[in-house]
Amino acid sequence: MERGRAPPPPWRGPWILCLLPALAGGQPLAAGEAAYEEWRATGVRGRAVELSCGLPAAGPPAVVFWSFTPQGEGLPRAVAVGSGREVAMAPGTGMLGRVTLRNGTLELRELRVAAQGRFLCQGLFPERGRLRVGYAAVLLRVLVPVSKPFVRPTAAAAAEGAAVALTCTVREGTEPLSFSWQHQEPRGGPSVTPAGLGGSRAELQLTPANRSHTGWYICTVRNEVNNHTSDPVYLDIVYGPDEPAIRVEPFSPEQGGFSAGEREDVVLSCLAPSNPPSRYVWLHNGSQVHIGQTYVITAIARAQAGTYTCLAENSHLQTRTQATIVLTVYYPPAGSPSCSALASDDQRDVALRCRWLGGFPLARLRWVGPQDEEEEEEGLMGTSFSMAIRIQSGAATRNGSSFSCLASHPALPLGAACGTTLWVPSGSPSCAAAATKGDEYVMLRCRWEGGTPLVTLRWRDSAGRTLGDPAPSTAVLVLSTDGSLGGREFVCVAAHPLRAAAAECRLRLGKLDPSPVSPSCHSGWHLPADTVPPCRRVEVPELEAESEVAVLEGGEAHLACRQRGSSASLGAAVAWYDPKEREVTPGLAKYRLEQGEAWVNLTVRDAEWPGDSGIYRCTATNAVGTASLPVRLRVDRYPAPPNVTISKLRYTRARTEVRLEWRTQGAGNLTGFVVQRRQTKKPLRETPSPWETAAGDIEPHSRDRRLGGLDPAVLYAFRVLAVNHRTAGHPSEVQTPAEPPFEAYPAVTGAAVAGMLVATAASLLAVHCIARHRDTLPRLHDLLFRTAGPMGTAEDAEAAAGGEEEAAPAQGDPSVPGTAAGAEAAPAQGDPSAPGTAEPLSAAPGTTDDPPVNVTTAVTATP
């Protein structure tokens, strides 16, 4: 058995302690003289704490022994023994921290939780030459600082009304622990303590949770050592949407909704508090029109009136709310108000009428006159809708009084107005009489024009009986001629509300006189000069017009009709009738009417052949009779254009276009060409497809056209027509496009020629480069430009030998016997007459029997 190191001796601290009194003083002390002290100490984990053995006033012990009893255990454990500077630490003291012993004081650095318990110090204290035994018990309490807390909510997002709890936990910390909570709104702001929510406990109860609980939550934990704050945790309370609130701009509320003027910009805004934010959908009369919180209606129209519903949706909770408003669009009536004045109550009063129909709501109308202030005080004035009538007393109204009708409407901030002025025409009525041709009728006419309202005229006989109907401004009475009219008197009574007394004029008819009284009245009733004006004859209207009017197709035809003679002064009604005996009225798109006092012109626009050709009638009607005059309208077509022949029709390569050329034959004017096409190769049972216009805006000088938009799989037929305004000539022959020619040979020839030119140019450049760079490219230069000598010369042999026979004598040397130079010249190689031409040049003459000489020939080849 090998000898090893001896094991360390066991720790003998307690035994040394028992021997210390005897060793130190030579005699042990009595037990009654021992001092015993006990106190409590507190330390913090990770920090340092000092445990003194005895009171600070006493000196350091000469010998000290420290032991430790953990909390909850009964057996002590040795910690350290010291005597002066000699200190011995018991094994296992690292569990208490970094333990040091100095002057009897036990210092624990980096204190650990395991150091909590009872430390016992036993020491010998020198006192007056003696040693006193002292005992000190220290109850050490180790405090643990609070670790950083963290908050855990029961749910990161909870619905409003649900129970939510937030728990604040710490990993370690010596109790008792105190908790405090802080709440901060989502968009910032000061942190506040949630009131009434149990904010001093580790668990914060939010029961029930509401939208005000949304935000950041922070938990702070304290004990007697320290305090620590957690990271903020966000709690999201999901709620809504609440009932939407709709705002309308411009703001114009009314009973049951809102209103806006037509062509006005309207902004509808919807707000429904919700988390997450609501998704907004706008409905107009139940149909979706917009997605978004704000709906802008630009230049709102009357058709956009109705109900508008804002639908708010919470996508997280799948809940919806909605609100509806009624939007009324106001629009004024068309045009402007119209004012008129009519006599009423048997010409004693004036009925002022103001009319403005349409619009929404109806326009408010109100009459305003000179006496409005007094009448408003008396309560006589009022407001009407669409139509306002005011009865104005004629006797109480001065001549020239003005009245205004004021119109108000929500869509018209400035309103509108019209007015009229009541006045009586100056002078008096005038009467006249005239007889018709043949003395069949007598026409009595009374006229007094002007005034507002118009003067009312009526005829009466001498007995005061009313004849005919009253009429404004002009009254005409037609009487049949018989024996009872002679000597009778007729009175024309003119009444106006602003005149207190009526005005009148009188006519007295004389007896029938066969003899003429004037050249213009060859027969008729004799009217005394003191009662009637000179005699006139009234006849059936006489018309004059051209019997026939001709116009080219597409032009305008002007038909004129005029009255002539004395009948024109009777104001006959003139009218035109078309070939279908329909009266031509103003406002028709086909016709235009121009009318004067004694004439009416009819214009036929865009005359068509033959629809507008025919007989038009001009009629005139007066109190005596009716006249009619026919006018023939002839619509002529333009001359036929020349004929057209197709000269070329060919497909392009893609078969989606054709190239068309044509030429004209014969004389004639033309204004353009029309190209038509249709599909061919239809089944026999199907009718051919109709012609359709492929090009219709071709200039008259063009003779070719490129037509696209063709289907390559369809075969088309084409024809060309010349057009002279609206007259189309005979169509050309029908042709189908030819296939495009094969155009590959020119391309191949061109490519070959181009390749040859490129190759030639490249070769010349290469030769030029080799010639200029002789030193750089010697082999290529020698190959192209070296002129080779005759085969078998001495130079070739010497070059082939490569200098191997430099020591041998050169051929042809006269000093060498047997050479050609020493005897006679050798015949040239290649001479057939020379003997020995087949022998090698290096052989001497006359030595053909000798063996042949090996000759090496060097040949240079290009790679």
Sequence and secondary structure as in RCSB ss.txt:
>XXXX:A:sequence
MERGRAPPPPWRGPWILCLLPALAGGQPLAAGEAAYEEWRATGVRGRAVELSCGLPAAGPPAVVFWSFTPQGEGL
PRAVAVGSGREVAMAPGTGMLGRVTLRNGTLELRELRVAAQGRFLCQGLFPERGRLRVGYAAVLLRVLVPVSKPF
VRPTAAAAAEGAAVALTCTVREGTEPLSFSWQHQEPRGGPSVTPAGLGGSRAELQLTPANRSHTGWYICTVRNEV
NNHTSDPVYLDIVYGPDEPAIRVEPFSPEQGGFSAGEREDVVLSCLAPSNPPSRYVWLHNGSQVHIGQTYVITAI
ARAQAGTYTCLAENSHLQTRTQATIVLTVYYPPAGSPSCSALASDDQRDVALRCRWLGGFPLARLRWVGPQDEEE
EEEGLMGTSFSMAIRIQSGAATRNGSSFSCLASHPALPLGAACGTTLWVPSGSPSCAAAATKGDEYVMLRCRWEG
GTPLVTLRWRDSAGRTLGDPAPSTAVLVLSTDGSLGGREFVCVAAHPLRAAAAECRLRLGKLDPSPVSPSCHSGW
HLPADTVPPCRRVEVPELEAESEVAVLEGGEAHLACRQRGSSASLGAAVAWYDPKEREVTPGLAKYRLEQGEAWV
NLTVRDAEWPGDSGIYRCTATNAVGTASLPVRLRVDRYPAPPNVTISKLRYTRARTEVRLEWRTQGAGNLTGFVV
QRRQTKKPLRETPSPWETAAGDIEPHSRDRRLGGLDPAVLYAFRVLAVNHRTAGHPSEVQTPAEPPFEAYPAVTG
AAVAGMLVATAASLLAVHCIARHRDTLPRLHDLLFRTAGPMGTAEDAEAAAGGEEEAAPAQGDPSVPGTAAGAEA
APAQGDPSAPGTAEPLSAAPGTTDDPPVNVTTAVTATP
>XXXX:A:secstr
            HHHHHHHHHHHHHSS   GGG EEEEEEEEEETTS EEE SS TTS   SEEEEEEEETT   
 EEEEEEETTEEEE TTGGGT EEEEETTEEEEES  GGG EEEEEEEEEEETTEEEEEEEEEEEEEE      E
EEES SEEETTS EEEEEE S   S  EEEEEEE TT    B  TTS TTSSEEEESS  GGG EEEEEEEE SS
 EEE   EEEEEEB     EEEEES  EETTEEEEETT  EEEEEE   BS  EEEEEETTEEEEESSEEEESS 
 GGG EEEEEEEEETTTTEEEEEEEEEEEEB  SS  EEEEEEETTTTEEEEEEE   TBTT EEEEE TTHHHH
HHHT    EESEEEEEEESTTS TTEEEEEEEEETTEEEEEEEEEEEB  SS  EEEEEEETTS EEEEEEE   
TBTT EEEEEETT  EEEEEEESEEEEEEE  GGGTT EEEEEEE TT SS EEEEEE   B SS SBTTBSSSB
   TTTS S  EE S EEE  SEEEEETTS EEEEEEEESGGGGG  EEEEE TTS B  TT SSEEEEE SSEE
EEEE S  TTTT EEEEEEEE SS EEEEEEEEEEE      EEEEEEEEE TTSS EEEEEEEES    SEEEE
EEEE    TTS     EEEEEEE TT  EEEE    TTS EEEEEEEEETTEE      B  B     HHHHHHH
HHHHHHHHHHHHHHHHHHHHHH TTTSHHHHHHHH     TT HHHHHHHHTTTTTTS  TT TTSTTSTTTS  
   TT TTSTTTTS TTS TT TTS             
